[in-house]
Amino acid sequence: MTSYAAQPRASSFLASFADSPKPPTPTGIPAPLASTYDLFLNPVTPLAFGLVYFATAKTLSHYQNGKNRIKGKGWDVAVLVHNILLAVYSAWTFLGTAPQIFGAFVRGYMADGFAGLTHAFCDSSFAIWQQTTFPKFAYLFYVSKFYEIVDTAILLLKGKKVGMLQSYHHMGAIWTMYAAYATQAMPVWLFVVFNSFIHSIMYTYYAFSTVSLPFPRFLKKSLTRLQITQFLVGGSLAASYLFIKLPDLPSAEEMSAAATSSFEAGVGALKREGPTCLVNAAQRHATLLNCAYLVPLTYLFVAFFFKTYQKNSAANAAAKAKANAKKAN
Protein backbone atom coordinates (compact mmCIF):
# COMPACT_ATOMS: atom_id res chain seq x y z
CA MET A 1 0.00 0.00 0.00
CA THR A 2 1.25 3.50 -0.83
CA SER A 3 1.34 5.85 2.15
CA TYR A 4 0.45 9.52 1.92
CA ALA A 5 0.87 12.49 4.21
CA ALA A 6 -2.11 13.41 6.35
CA GLN A 7 -4.40 15.82 4.54
CA PRO A 8 -4.14 19.38 5.90
CA ARG A 9 -7.12 21.55 6.69
CA ALA A 10 -8.85 22.60 3.48
CA SER A 11 -7.90 26.14 2.49
CA SER A 12 -10.19 28.72 0.94
CA PHE A 13 -10.47 29.14 -2.81
CA LEU A 14 -8.15 32.16 -3.10
CA ALA A 15 -5.80 31.05 -0.33
CA SER A 16 -5.24 27.72 -2.06
CA PHE A 17 -3.87 29.50 -5.14
CA ALA A 18 -1.61 31.68 -3.02
CA ASP A 19 -0.26 28.64 -1.14
CA SER A 20 0.29 26.50 -4.22
CA PRO A 21 3.89 26.45 -5.55
CA LYS A 22 4.19 28.02 -8.98
CA PRO A 23 5.90 26.22 -11.86
CA PRO A 24 9.35 27.47 -12.86
CA THR A 25 9.87 29.27 -16.15
CA PRO A 26 9.60 26.68 -18.95
CA THR A 27 12.63 26.17 -21.10
CA GLY A 28 12.41 27.06 -24.76
CA ILE A 29 10.00 30.00 -24.56
CA PRO A 30 10.92 33.31 -26.28
CA ALA A 31 13.04 35.71 -24.21
CA PRO A 32 10.32 38.41 -23.94
CA LEU A 33 7.91 35.88 -22.47
CA ALA A 34 10.57 34.51 -20.14
CA SER A 35 11.30 38.00 -18.81
CA THR A 36 7.61 38.68 -18.16
CA TYR A 37 6.89 35.23 -16.69
CA ASP A 38 6.39 36.49 -13.13
CA LEU A 39 4.02 39.17 -14.41
CA PHE A 40 1.79 36.65 -16.18
CA LEU A 41 1.91 34.28 -13.18
CA ASN A 42 0.73 37.06 -10.87
CA PRO A 43 -3.02 36.40 -10.40
CA VAL A 44 -3.73 40.14 -10.59
CA THR A 45 -2.67 40.16 -14.25
CA PRO A 46 -5.30 37.77 -15.70
CA LEU A 47 -7.97 38.99 -13.28
CA ALA A 48 -7.51 42.69 -14.08
CA PHE A 49 -6.93 42.12 -17.79
CA GLY A 50 -10.06 39.99 -18.10
CA LEU A 51 -12.27 42.51 -16.31
CA VAL A 52 -10.91 45.47 -18.30
CA TYR A 53 -11.32 43.54 -21.55
CA PHE A 54 -14.92 42.57 -20.75
CA ALA A 55 -15.92 46.11 -19.72
CA THR A 56 -14.19 47.67 -22.73
CA ALA A 57 -15.68 45.19 -25.21
CA LYS A 58 -19.23 45.68 -23.93
CA THR A 59 -18.87 49.47 -23.81
CA LEU A 60 -17.49 49.78 -27.34
CA SER A 61 -20.09 47.31 -28.58
CA HIS A 62 -22.86 49.44 -27.10
CA TYR A 63 -21.75 52.44 -29.16
CA GLN A 64 -21.07 50.47 -32.35
CA ASN A 65 -23.83 51.26 -34.84
CA GLY A 66 -22.33 49.53 -37.86
CA LYS A 67 -21.17 52.74 -39.51
CA ASN A 68 -17.76 52.96 -37.83
CA ARG A 69 -15.87 50.24 -39.61
CA ILE A 70 -12.66 49.72 -41.50
CA LYS A 71 -12.51 48.58 -45.12
CA GLY A 72 -9.85 48.09 -47.75
CA LYS A 73 -7.29 45.56 -48.95
CA GLY A 74 -4.84 46.48 -46.22
CA TRP A 75 -7.44 45.65 -43.59
CA ASP A 76 -8.28 42.33 -45.27
CA VAL A 77 -4.59 41.41 -45.32
CA ALA A 78 -4.23 42.21 -41.61
CA VAL A 79 -7.24 40.02 -40.74
CA LEU A 80 -5.93 37.24 -42.98
CA VAL A 81 -2.51 37.31 -41.29
CA HIS A 82 -4.15 37.21 -37.86
CA ASN A 83 -6.22 34.15 -38.77
CA ILE A 84 -3.34 32.32 -40.44
CA LEU A 85 -1.11 33.02 -37.44
CA LEU A 86 -3.61 31.52 -35.00
CA ALA A 87 -4.42 28.58 -37.29
CA VAL A 88 -0.75 27.65 -37.64
CA TYR A 89 -0.05 28.24 -33.95
CA SER A 90 -3.03 26.11 -32.90
CA ALA A 91 -2.00 23.24 -35.19
CA TRP A 92 1.58 23.49 -33.88
CA THR A 93 0.32 23.30 -30.30
CA PHE A 94 -1.93 20.33 -31.00
CA LEU A 95 0.80 18.39 -32.82
CA GLY A 96 3.26 19.24 -30.05
CA THR A 97 1.08 18.10 -27.15
CA ALA A 98 -1.40 15.44 -28.30
CA PRO A 99 1.22 12.76 -29.13
CA GLN A 100 2.93 13.29 -25.77
CA ILE A 101 -0.28 13.09 -23.73
CA PHE A 102 -1.90 10.18 -25.55
CA GLY A 103 1.44 8.40 -25.79
CA ALA A 104 1.75 8.55 -22.00
CA PHE A 105 -1.75 7.09 -21.65
CA VAL A 106 -0.91 4.20 -24.00
CA ARG A 107 2.36 3.45 -22.20
CA GLY A 108 0.59 3.48 -18.84
CA TYR A 109 -2.03 1.04 -20.07
CA MET A 110 0.52 -1.24 -21.72
CA ALA A 111 2.58 -1.35 -18.52
CA ASP A 112 -0.11 -1.86 -15.87
CA GLY A 113 -3.49 -2.09 -17.55
CA PHE A 114 -6.32 0.10 -16.33
CA ALA A 115 -4.42 0.97 -13.14
CA GLY A 116 -1.49 2.19 -15.23
CA LEU A 117 -3.82 4.18 -17.46
CA THR A 118 -5.36 5.82 -14.40
CA HIS A 119 -1.94 6.82 -13.06
CA ALA A 120 -0.96 8.18 -16.48
CA PHE A 121 -4.28 10.05 -16.77
CA CYS A 122 -3.54 11.66 -13.40
CA ASP A 123 0.19 12.04 -14.15
CA SER A 124 0.85 10.54 -10.72
CA SER A 125 4.61 10.43 -11.36
CA PHE A 126 4.60 14.06 -12.56
CA ALA A 127 6.26 12.84 -15.76
CA ILE A 128 4.34 15.26 -17.99
CA TRP A 129 5.21 18.33 -15.95
CA GLN A 130 8.84 17.27 -15.48
CA GLN A 131 9.46 17.22 -19.21
CA THR A 132 10.25 20.44 -21.04
CA THR A 133 7.72 20.01 -23.85
CA PHE A 134 4.30 20.18 -22.23
CA PRO A 135 5.00 23.02 -19.73
CA LYS A 136 6.28 25.16 -22.61
CA PHE A 137 3.22 24.54 -24.77
CA ALA A 138 0.84 24.98 -21.84
CA TYR A 139 2.35 28.32 -20.85
CA LEU A 140 2.39 29.64 -24.41
CA PHE A 141 -1.23 28.55 -24.77
CA TYR A 142 -2.13 30.50 -21.64
CA VAL A 143 -0.40 33.62 -22.98
CA SER A 144 -2.09 33.17 -26.37
CA LYS A 145 -5.45 33.74 -24.67
CA PHE A 146 -4.42 37.35 -24.11
CA TYR A 147 -3.70 37.75 -27.82
CA GLU A 148 -6.97 36.12 -28.88
CA ILE A 149 -8.94 39.18 -27.77
CA VAL A 150 -7.82 40.60 -31.12
CA ASP A 151 -10.82 38.61 -32.41
CA THR A 152 -13.05 41.02 -30.51
CA ALA A 153 -11.19 44.04 -31.86
CA ILE A 154 -11.69 42.74 -35.40
CA LEU A 155 -15.43 42.36 -34.85
CA LEU A 156 -15.72 45.90 -33.54
CA LEU A 157 -13.61 47.31 -36.36
CA LYS A 158 -15.86 45.49 -38.84
CA GLY A 159 -18.79 47.44 -37.42
CA LYS A 160 -20.28 44.49 -35.55
CA LYS A 161 -21.44 44.22 -31.96
CA VAL A 162 -19.83 41.90 -29.43
CA GLY A 163 -22.22 39.42 -27.84
CA MET A 164 -21.98 37.78 -24.44
CA LEU A 165 -20.67 34.59 -26.04
CA GLN A 166 -17.61 36.36 -27.41
CA SER A 167 -16.78 38.48 -24.35
CA TYR A 168 -17.46 35.80 -21.73
CA HIS A 169 -15.54 33.22 -23.75
CA HIS A 170 -12.34 35.26 -23.96
CA MET A 171 -12.43 36.58 -20.39
CA GLY A 172 -13.06 33.13 -18.95
CA ALA A 173 -10.41 31.47 -21.11
CA ILE A 174 -7.75 33.76 -19.65
CA TRP A 175 -8.86 33.08 -16.07
CA THR A 176 -9.23 29.32 -16.40
CA MET A 177 -5.97 28.78 -18.28
CA TYR A 178 -4.17 30.79 -15.61
CA ALA A 179 -5.68 28.69 -12.83
CA ALA A 180 -4.92 25.39 -14.54
CA TYR A 181 -1.36 26.28 -15.52
CA ALA A 182 -0.36 28.08 -12.32
CA THR A 183 -1.46 25.13 -10.18
CA GLN A 184 -0.01 22.57 -12.63
CA ALA A 185 -3.35 20.76 -12.65
CA MET A 186 -3.26 17.81 -15.03
CA PRO A 187 -6.74 18.57 -16.52
CA VAL A 188 -5.08 21.49 -18.31
CA TRP A 189 -4.17 19.02 -21.06
CA LEU A 190 -7.85 18.87 -22.00
CA PHE A 191 -7.94 22.63 -22.56
CA VAL A 192 -4.66 22.70 -24.48
CA VAL A 193 -5.19 19.65 -26.70
CA PHE A 194 -8.92 19.93 -27.39
CA ASN A 195 -9.00 23.70 -27.83
CA SER A 196 -5.92 23.84 -30.06
CA PHE A 197 -7.45 21.17 -32.32
CA ILE A 198 -10.72 23.07 -32.66
CA HIS A 199 -8.96 26.40 -33.16
CA SER A 200 -6.72 25.01 -35.90
CA ILE A 201 -9.88 24.24 -37.89
CA MET A 202 -11.77 27.38 -36.86
CA TYR A 203 -9.05 29.88 -37.76
CA THR A 204 -8.37 28.06 -41.02
CA TYR A 205 -12.04 28.56 -41.87
CA TYR A 206 -11.77 32.25 -40.92
CA ALA A 207 -8.70 32.62 -43.14
CA PHE A 208 -10.49 30.99 -46.07
CA SER A 209 -13.52 33.23 -45.52
CA THR A 210 -11.36 36.37 -45.51
CA VAL A 211 -10.20 35.70 -49.07
CA SER A 212 -13.48 34.05 -50.18
CA LEU A 213 -11.92 30.62 -50.73
CA PRO A 214 -14.17 27.53 -50.59
CA PHE A 215 -14.10 25.60 -47.33
CA PRO A 216 -15.39 22.02 -46.81
CA ARG A 217 -19.11 22.40 -46.20
CA PHE A 218 -19.33 19.66 -43.59
CA LEU A 219 -16.53 21.28 -41.55
CA LYS A 220 -18.17 24.70 -41.74
CA LYS A 221 -21.46 23.32 -40.43
CA SER A 222 -19.72 21.19 -37.83
CA LEU A 223 -17.59 23.91 -36.22
CA THR A 224 -20.16 24.91 -33.61
CA ARG A 225 -21.05 21.26 -32.99
CA LEU A 226 -17.37 20.48 -32.47
CA GLN A 227 -17.03 23.33 -29.99
CA ILE A 228 -20.06 22.16 -28.02
CA THR A 229 -18.75 18.59 -28.07
CA GLN A 230 -15.40 19.88 -26.85
CA PHE A 231 -17.05 21.49 -23.83
CA LEU A 232 -19.21 18.48 -22.99
CA VAL A 233 -16.48 15.87 -23.34
CA GLY A 234 -13.70 18.05 -21.95
CA GLY A 235 -15.83 19.24 -19.05
CA SER A 236 -16.87 15.69 -18.17
CA LEU A 237 -13.29 14.43 -18.26
CA ALA A 238 -12.10 17.41 -16.22
CA ALA A 239 -14.78 16.76 -13.61
CA SER A 240 -13.67 13.12 -13.38
CA TYR A 241 -10.33 14.30 -11.98
CA LEU A 242 -12.19 15.46 -8.88
CA PHE A 243 -13.32 11.93 -8.03
CA ILE A 244 -10.62 9.56 -9.25
CA LYS A 245 -8.63 7.69 -6.61
CA LEU A 246 -5.23 6.32 -7.55
CA PRO A 247 -5.09 2.50 -7.55
CA ASP A 248 -2.02 0.73 -6.22
CA LEU A 249 0.66 -0.30 -8.68
CA PRO A 250 3.18 -3.11 -8.14
CA SER A 251 5.99 -0.59 -7.64
CA ALA A 252 3.91 2.38 -6.50
CA GLU A 253 6.04 3.25 -3.45
CA GLU A 254 9.32 3.32 -5.38
CA MET A 255 7.75 5.27 -8.25
CA SER A 256 6.16 7.80 -5.90
CA ALA A 257 9.35 8.41 -3.93
CA ALA A 258 11.51 8.85 -7.02
CA ALA A 259 9.01 11.11 -8.75
CA THR A 260 8.50 13.31 -5.70
CA SER A 261 12.19 14.02 -5.22
CA SER A 262 12.70 14.71 -8.92
CA PHE A 263 9.62 16.87 -9.14
CA GLU A 264 10.60 18.95 -6.12
CA ALA A 265 13.97 19.59 -7.71
CA GLY A 266 12.74 20.46 -11.17
CA VAL A 267 9.13 21.62 -11.05
CA GLY A 268 7.88 22.59 -7.62
CA ALA A 269 7.33 21.40 -4.09
CA LEU A 270 3.91 19.86 -4.63
CA LYS A 271 2.72 17.37 -2.03
CA ARG A 272 0.05 14.82 -2.80
CA GLU A 273 -2.65 15.04 -0.15
CA GLY A 274 -3.78 11.42 -0.20
CA PRO A 275 -4.41 8.88 -3.00
CA THR A 276 -6.26 11.40 -5.14
CA CYS A 277 -5.82 12.25 -8.79
CA LEU A 278 -5.38 15.95 -8.09
CA VAL A 279 -2.48 16.84 -5.83
CA ASN A 280 -3.84 19.60 -3.59
CA ALA A 281 -6.69 22.04 -2.93
CA ALA A 282 -5.39 24.53 -5.50
CA GLN A 283 -5.62 21.96 -8.30
CA ARG A 284 -9.10 20.94 -7.20
CA HIS A 285 -10.23 24.56 -7.13
CA ALA A 286 -8.67 25.22 -10.55
CA THR A 287 -10.54 22.22 -11.96
CA LEU A 288 -13.80 23.35 -10.36
CA LEU A 289 -13.30 26.81 -11.86
CA ASN A 290 -12.82 25.33 -15.32
CA CYS A 291 -15.91 23.14 -15.01
CA ALA A 292 -18.00 26.03 -13.70
CA TYR A 293 -16.82 28.23 -16.59
CA LEU A 294 -17.92 25.63 -19.13
CA VAL A 295 -21.53 25.45 -17.92
CA PRO A 296 -22.68 28.93 -19.10
CA LEU A 297 -20.27 28.77 -22.04
CA THR A 298 -21.90 25.58 -23.31
CA TYR A 299 -25.33 27.15 -22.88
CA LEU A 300 -24.25 30.22 -24.87
CA PHE A 301 -22.89 28.07 -27.69
CA VAL A 302 -26.01 25.90 -27.81
CA ALA A 303 -28.20 29.02 -27.87
CA PHE A 304 -26.05 30.44 -30.68
CA PHE A 305 -26.32 27.17 -32.60
CA PHE A 306 -30.12 27.07 -32.48
CA LYS A 307 -30.46 30.77 -33.16
CA THR A 308 -28.17 30.65 -36.18
CA TYR A 309 -28.68 27.27 -37.83
CA GLN A 310 -32.26 26.49 -36.88
CA LYS A 311 -33.31 29.97 -37.99
CA ASN A 312 -31.54 29.50 -41.30
CA SER A 313 -33.12 26.06 -41.74
CA ALA A 314 -36.58 27.48 -41.08
CA ALA A 315 -35.97 30.34 -43.51
CA ASN A 316 -34.75 27.96 -46.22
CA ALA A 317 -37.74 25.68 -45.67
CA ALA A 318 -40.13 28.63 -45.94
CA ALA A 319 -38.46 29.85 -49.13
CA LYS A 320 -38.63 26.36 -50.62
CA ALA A 321 -42.30 26.00 -49.72
CA LYS A 322 -43.04 29.38 -51.26
CA ALA A 323 -41.23 28.43 -54.46
CA ASN A 324 -43.11 25.14 -54.68
CA ALA A 325 -46.41 26.96 -54.17
CA LYS A 326 -45.63 29.29 -57.07
CA LYS A 327 -44.83 26.32 -59.30
CA ALA A 328 -48.11 24.67 -58.35
CA ASN A 329 -50.02 27.79 -59.34
C-alpha positions in Angstrom: 0.0 0.0 0.0 1.2 3.5 -0.8 1.3 5.8 2.2 0.5 9.5 1.9 0.9 12.5 4.2 -2.1 13.4 6.3 -4.4 15.8 4.5 -4.1 19.4 5.9 -7.1 21.5 6.7 -8.8 22.6 3.5 -7.9 26.1 2.5 -10.2 28.7 0.9 -10.5 29.1 -2.8 -8.2 32.2 -3.1 -5.8 31.0 -0.3 -5.2 27.7 -2.1 -3.9 29.5 -5.1 -1.6 31.7 -3.0 -0.3 28.6 -1.1 0.3 26.5 -4.2 3.9 26.4 -5.5 4.2 28.0 -9.0 5.9 26.2 -11.9 9.3 27.5 -12.9 9.9 29.3 -16.2 9.6 26.7 -18.9 12.6 26.2 -21.1 12.4 27.1 -24.8 10.0 30.0 -24.6 10.9 33.3 -26.3 13.0 35.7 -24.2 10.3 38.4 -23.9 7.9 35.9 -22.5 10.6 34.5 -20.1 11.3 38.0 -18.8 7.6 38.7 -18.2 6.9 35.2 -16.7 6.4 36.5 -13.1 4.0 39.2 -14.4 1.8 36.6 -16.2 1.9 34.3 -13.2 0.7 37.1 -10.9 -3.0 36.4 -10.4 -3.7 40.1 -10.6 -2.7 40.2 -14.3 -5.3 37.8 -15.7 -8.0 39.0 -13.3 -7.5 42.7 -14.1 -6.9 42.1 -17.8 -10.1 40.0 -18.1 -12.3 42.5 -16.3 -10.9 45.5 -18.3 -11.3 43.5 -21.5 -14.9 42.6 -20.7 -15.9 46.1 -19.7 -14.2 47.7 -22.7 -15.7 45.2 -25.2 -19.2 45.7 -23.9 -18.9 49.5 -23.8 -17.5 49.8 -27.3 -20.1 47.3 -28.6 -22.9 49.4 -27.1 -21.8 52.4 -29.2 -21.1 50.5 -32.3 -23.8 51.3 -34.8 -22.3 49.5 -37.9 -21.2 52.7 -39.5 -17.8 53.0 -37.8 -15.9 50.2 -39.6 -12.7 49.7 -41.5 -12.5 48.6 -45.1 -9.8 48.1 -47.8 -7.3 45.6 -49.0 -4.8 46.5 -46.2 -7.4 45.7 -43.6 -8.3 42.3 -45.3 -4.6 41.4 -45.3 -4.2 42.2 -41.6 -7.2 40.0 -40.7 -5.9 37.2 -43.0 -2.5 37.3 -41.3 -4.1 37.2 -37.9 -6.2 34.1 -38.8 -3.3 32.3 -40.4 -1.1 33.0 -37.4 -3.6 31.5 -35.0 -4.4 28.6 -37.3 -0.8 27.6 -37.6 0.0 28.2 -34.0 -3.0 26.1 -32.9 -2.0 23.2 -35.2 1.6 23.5 -33.9 0.3 23.3 -30.3 -1.9 20.3 -31.0 0.8 18.4 -32.8 3.3 19.2 -30.1 1.1 18.1 -27.2 -1.4 15.4 -28.3 1.2 12.8 -29.1 2.9 13.3 -25.8 -0.3 13.1 -23.7 -1.9 10.2 -25.5 1.4 8.4 -25.8 1.8 8.5 -22.0 -1.7 7.1 -21.7 -0.9 4.2 -24.0 2.4 3.4 -22.2 0.6 3.5 -18.8 -2.0 1.0 -20.1 0.5 -1.2 -21.7 2.6 -1.4 -18.5 -0.1 -1.9 -15.9 -3.5 -2.1 -17.6 -6.3 0.1 -16.3 -4.4 1.0 -13.1 -1.5 2.2 -15.2 -3.8 4.2 -17.5 -5.4 5.8 -14.4 -1.9 6.8 -13.1 -1.0 8.2 -16.5 -4.3 10.1 -16.8 -3.5 11.7 -13.4 0.2 12.0 -14.1 0.9 10.5 -10.7 4.6 10.4 -11.4 4.6 14.1 -12.6 6.3 12.8 -15.8 4.3 15.3 -18.0 5.2 18.3 -16.0 8.8 17.3 -15.5 9.5 17.2 -19.2 10.2 20.4 -21.0 7.7 20.0 -23.9 4.3 20.2 -22.2 5.0 23.0 -19.7 6.3 25.2 -22.6 3.2 24.5 -24.8 0.8 25.0 -21.8 2.4 28.3 -20.8 2.4 29.6 -24.4 -1.2 28.5 -24.8 -2.1 30.5 -21.6 -0.4 33.6 -23.0 -2.1 33.2 -26.4 -5.5 33.7 -24.7 -4.4 37.4 -24.1 -3.7 37.8 -27.8 -7.0 36.1 -28.9 -8.9 39.2 -27.8 -7.8 40.6 -31.1 -10.8 38.6 -32.4 -13.0 41.0 -30.5 -11.2 44.0 -31.9 -11.7 42.7 -35.4 -15.4 42.4 -34.9 -15.7 45.9 -33.5 -13.6 47.3 -36.4 -15.9 45.5 -38.8 -18.8 47.4 -37.4 -20.3 44.5 -35.5 -21.4 44.2 -32.0 -19.8 41.9 -29.4 -22.2 39.4 -27.8 -22.0 37.8 -24.4 -20.7 34.6 -26.0 -17.6 36.4 -27.4 -16.8 38.5 -24.4 -17.5 35.8 -21.7 -15.5 33.2 -23.8 -12.3 35.3 -24.0 -12.4 36.6 -20.4 -13.1 33.1 -19.0 -10.4 31.5 -21.1 -7.7 33.8 -19.6 -8.9 33.1 -16.1 -9.2 29.3 -16.4 -6.0 28.8 -18.3 -4.2 30.8 -15.6 -5.7 28.7 -12.8 -4.9 25.4 -14.5 -1.4 26.3 -15.5 -0.4 28.1 -12.3 -1.5 25.1 -10.2 0.0 22.6 -12.6 -3.3 20.8 -12.7 -3.3 17.8 -15.0 -6.7 18.6 -16.5 -5.1 21.5 -18.3 -4.2 19.0 -21.1 -7.8 18.9 -22.0 -7.9 22.6 -22.6 -4.7 22.7 -24.5 -5.2 19.6 -26.7 -8.9 19.9 -27.4 -9.0 23.7 -27.8 -5.9 23.8 -30.1 -7.4 21.2 -32.3 -10.7 23.1 -32.7 -9.0 26.4 -33.2 -6.7 25.0 -35.9 -9.9 24.2 -37.9 -11.8 27.4 -36.9 -9.0 29.9 -37.8 -8.4 28.1 -41.0 -12.0 28.6 -41.9 -11.8 32.3 -40.9 -8.7 32.6 -43.1 -10.5 31.0 -46.1 -13.5 33.2 -45.5 -11.4 36.4 -45.5 -10.2 35.7 -49.1 -13.5 34.1 -50.2 -11.9 30.6 -50.7 -14.2 27.5 -50.6 -14.1 25.6 -47.3 -15.4 22.0 -46.8 -19.1 22.4 -46.2 -19.3 19.7 -43.6 -16.5 21.3 -41.6 -18.2 24.7 -41.7 -21.5 23.3 -40.4 -19.7 21.2 -37.8 -17.6 23.9 -36.2 -20.2 24.9 -33.6 -21.1 21.3 -33.0 -17.4 20.5 -32.5 -17.0 23.3 -30.0 -20.1 22.2 -28.0 -18.7 18.6 -28.1 -15.4 19.9 -26.9 -17.0 21.5 -23.8 -19.2 18.5 -23.0 -16.5 15.9 -23.3 -13.7 18.0 -22.0 -15.8 19.2 -19.1 -16.9 15.7 -18.2 -13.3 14.4 -18.3 -12.1 17.4 -16.2 -14.8 16.8 -13.6 -13.7 13.1 -13.4 -10.3 14.3 -12.0 -12.2 15.5 -8.9 -13.3 11.9 -8.0 -10.6 9.6 -9.3 -8.6 7.7 -6.6 -5.2 6.3 -7.5 -5.1 2.5 -7.5 -2.0 0.7 -6.2 0.7 -0.3 -8.7 3.2 -3.1 -8.1 6.0 -0.6 -7.6 3.9 2.4 -6.5 6.0 3.3 -3.5 9.3 3.3 -5.4 7.8 5.3 -8.2 6.2 7.8 -5.9 9.4 8.4 -3.9 11.5 8.8 -7.0 9.0 11.1 -8.7 8.5 13.3 -5.7 12.2 14.0 -5.2 12.7 14.7 -8.9 9.6 16.9 -9.1 10.6 19.0 -6.1 14.0 19.6 -7.7 12.7 20.5 -11.2 9.1 21.6 -11.1 7.9 22.6 -7.6 7.3 21.4 -4.1 3.9 19.9 -4.6 2.7 17.4 -2.0 0.0 14.8 -2.8 -2.7 15.0 -0.1 -3.8 11.4 -0.2 -4.4 8.9 -3.0 -6.3 11.4 -5.1 -5.8 12.2 -8.8 -5.4 16.0 -8.1 -2.5 16.8 -5.8 -3.8 19.6 -3.6 -6.7 22.0 -2.9 -5.4 24.5 -5.5 -5.6 22.0 -8.3 -9.1 20.9 -7.2 -10.2 24.6 -7.1 -8.7 25.2 -10.6 -10.5 22.2 -12.0 -13.8 23.4 -10.4 -13.3 26.8 -11.9 -12.8 25.3 -15.3 -15.9 23.1 -15.0 -18.0 26.0 -13.7 -16.8 28.2 -16.6 -17.9 25.6 -19.1 -21.5 25.5 -17.9 -22.7 28.9 -19.1 -20.3 28.8 -22.0 -21.9 25.6 -23.3 -25.3 27.2 -22.9 -24.3 30.2 -24.9 -22.9 28.1 -27.7 -26.0 25.9 -27.8 -28.2 29.0 -27.9 -26.0 30.4 -30.7 -26.3 27.2 -32.6 -30.1 27.1 -32.5 -30.5 30.8 -33.2 -28.2 30.6 -36.2 -28.7 27.3 -37.8 -32.3 26.5 -36.9 -33.3 30.0 -38.0 -31.5 29.5 -41.3 -33.1 26.1 -41.7 -36.6 27.5 -41.1 -36.0 30.3 -43.5 -34.8 28.0 -46.2 -37.7 25.7 -45.7 -40.1 28.6 -45.9 -38.5 29.8 -49.1 -38.6 26.4 -50.6 -42.3 26.0 -49.7 -43.0 29.4 -51.3 -41.2 28.4 -54.5 -43.1 25.1 -54.7 -46.4 27.0 -54.2 -45.6 29.3 -57.1 -44.8 26.3 -59.3 -48.1 24.7 -58.4 -50.0 27.8 -59.3 
